[in-house]
Amino acid sequence: MGGLLITGTDTGVGKTYFAALLLRALRARGIDAVGYKPVCCGSRDDARFLWEASGEAEPLDVINPVWLKAPAAPLVAAELEKTAIDPAQLHAHAEALAARHAVVVCEGVGGWEVPLVGRESFGDFAVRLGWPVVLVAANRLGALNHTLLTAKAIAAGGGRLAALVLNHLEEERDVAMVSNRAVLADWLEPPVMAELMPGQDWLEAETVEALAP
């Protein structure tokens, strides 16, 4: 299997939240799973969450090899620090982690098309790596458009959508939040579908089983 790629319809939709839950669930089953945050921009909290969820099995700088201080797209943050991201190096780093562990849960930065360097996006990096993709979307009004556009971009680039996670950012639920899952299940090739509620600290067993090696 090698690993899973966690991407989102936007920043702040719950990628780290889901990735950490998945890591803990896999490790609770005795599976040697570790997180990987190739690039972190701004706060390093997301990388630390993955590191802790990985049982601190690797040093933080291995879990997150590139930390850029500006809270911006990687392309912009790297330019501000007068450096450049090397996708080939990040790819080699991912393969090295996969050689040492049963599963690598790789969390992207921002959304699928966020620029990394030059004309290369996170999606380009992800497709070359070839791991199944988990798409996380905030379950709210507008999620249908953002989710379907991202799913189309993943397919057009040659990626494989393995799972869709709808993350509820609020306790209160409106018509869109209640109906989004059924609409997306009808419009998308049937990936694993999961929903997360605010404060949820576990994953459904069938979700973990579907994504485990």
TARA-V602222 format. One line per field, one symbol per residue. phi: phi as a letter, one per 30 degrees, with the letter a starting at -180 (. if undefined). Layout:
# TARA-V602222
phi->???
This chain:
# TARA-V602222
phi->.iabccbbdadicjedededddeddddddicdcbdbcebbcieceeddddddddihdbdedddbdbbcdddbeeedddddchbbdceddddddddddddcbdbccccdcicdcddcahcccedddddddideccccbddadjdddddddddddddddjdbdcabcccddbddbcedddceddddddccedddcbbcceidcaceedddddcdd
